[in-house]
Amino acid sequence: MKQKNWTLSLGLLALFFTGNLYASDFGLTYTQVLASHEPTNMHGYRAAVMYQPKILNKPRYSVYFDLGFTHLSVDSYPYHSIGIYSIAPYIRYYFTKTRYVSPYIEASVGFAYLTKLQLENRPQGIHFTFQDQAGIGLAYGPEQRFFTTLSAFHYSNGSFSEQNSGITAPLVLTLGYRF
């Protein structure tokens, strides 16, 4: 009887560790604004939870979904900061996929909600906007759990309002990890 328990315990332990060798469907990302365009003295960050179902992870491309919060600020007064909640699908195309390093490009168009209608002297018109992002990056490490992306992002209401100044950061750095 003890032999069966020992074998069962080893089997369950092996199953547990084997299951953890593969990246899960969920991950986290952190993005830092490196350069801004409109407004020019903008700085900020973005944090997000990502969901990448295995069924949408193919040899040359993958699709994942991102739920994030962005905080942008400028040093001018009185409209010096804004918060942005967003949800977006991303499509990532891999130039080549190897076991440890895979370069890619990615693009996204999603929905966003602005907490304020103005950042600096740039009126946004309405709270609901679009989030556009495009970049180039590298997935690396065992099971490619880590990734780094250089990209640009833009928030705009798509002319659904007469006021549509938009917010643009032409260079942001994203660091990500899939569990």
Stockholm file with secondary structure:
# STOCKHOLM 1.0

chainA/1-179         MKQKNWTLSLGLLALFFTGNLYASDFGLTYTQVLASHEPTNMHGYRAAVMYQPKILNKPRYSVYFDLGFTHLSVDSYPYHSIGIYSIAPYIRYYFTKTRYVSPYIEASVGFAYLTKLQLENRPQGIHFTFQDQAGIGLAYGPEQRFFTTLSAFHYSNGSFSEQNSGITAPLVLTLGYRF
#=GR chainA/1-179 SS CHHHHHHHHHHHHHHHHHHTTSCCSEEEEEEEEEECSBSTTCEEEEEEEEECCGGGBCSSEEEEEEEEEEEEECSSSSSCEEEEEEEEEEEEEESCCCSSEEEEEEEEEEEEEESSSEETTEECCSSEEEEEEEEEEEEESGGGCEEEEEEEEEEECTTSSSCCCCEEEEEEEEEEEEC
#=GC SS_cons         CHHHHHHHHHHHHHHHHHHTTSCCSEEEEEEEEEECSBSTTCEEEEEEEEECCGGGBCSSEEEEEEEEEEEEECSSSSSCEEEEEEEEEEEEEESCCCSSEEEEEEEEEEEEEESSSEETTEECCSSEEEEEEEEEEEEESGGGCEEEEEEEEEEECTTSSSCCCCEEEEEEEEEEEEC
//
